Amino acid sequence: MIVTRFAPSPTGFLHIGHAYAALTARQAARDNGGKFLLRIEDIDLARCRPEFEQAICEDLTWLGIGWDTGVRRQSQHSEDYTAAIERLETEGLVYPCFCTRNEIAAEIARATAAPHADELVAARYPGICRSLSRAERAARIANGNAYALRLDCTKALASIGTQKLAFEEMGSGPEGEEGHLRADPERIGDIVLARKELPTSYHLAVVVDDALQGVTLVTRGQDLFAATHIQRLLQVLLSLPAPQYLHHRLILNQEGKKFSKRDGAVTLRALRNSGVSPEEIRRMIGM
């Protein structure tokens, strides 16, 4: 049975890009007699708000989108992510990173000034703290230096030996990639697994959540296509099942950019209050 999910973060109101993502996931499930789940990715307690979660449910209901079973909230399952990180630590695949975001950005800028369409690849961690000795790491931790936990991608790949990493793409990537595709985790590199203020990262949480919820088809925008490469590695390292993927087109604004909360995209709530109907929303996004 196909199981899909819609997994927004309650850091703002939904916009029409979210509507397209939710409708795509639900349709993929309903067309195949499967289940459609709602997950609230609220692990970032500093930015997430209960009123936004309530608004998400209200907007989905207004659009005529219902979901099966209860809602999974990441904030209620930190023990699942901690267990996954501890397993990776036991296998020696995790190291502390003491770099600030500014230090990382400066090193990336120094290494290459070339723009890149893929934000995940462009922001690949340059490995500043990877080679620190155990003694230096211990000393910095003892001194109270803030740090994040990163996956050592090179060691992780070596740990799985000759096992081939691949995934099934049912939609298409930004460059038309589809079918049975080889995963290349090194294009993303040493991702953050957790920070002091956050018990997990997007990459780790999404593979753990999808496995625990029995998700068999991950539908999401093409902007997250590159994330699949490192997430396949995490699935293998944690002995988790591999879902199929369907990366769909993005809904773009008049400037040709994807709708974003950060850019103040017009929200579904604002459109609804202005008299726009759910049917009109569907027409606006080509559904």
Buried (B, 14 or more C-beta within 10 A) or exposed (E): EBBBBBBBBBBBBBBBBBBBBBBBBBBBBBEBEBBBBBBBBBBBEEEBEEEBBEBBBBBBEBBEBEBBEEEBBBBEBBEBBEEBBEBBEEEEBBBBBBBEEEBBEEBBEEEEEEEEEBEBEEBBBBBBBBEBEEEEBEEBEEEEEBBBBBBBBBBBBEBEEEEEBEBBBBBBBBEEBBEEBEBBBBBBBBBBBBBEEBBBBBBBBBBBBBBEBEBBBBBBBBBBBBBBBBBBBBBBBBEBEBBBBBBBBBBEBEEEEBBEBEEEBBBBBEBBEEEBEBEEBBEBBEE
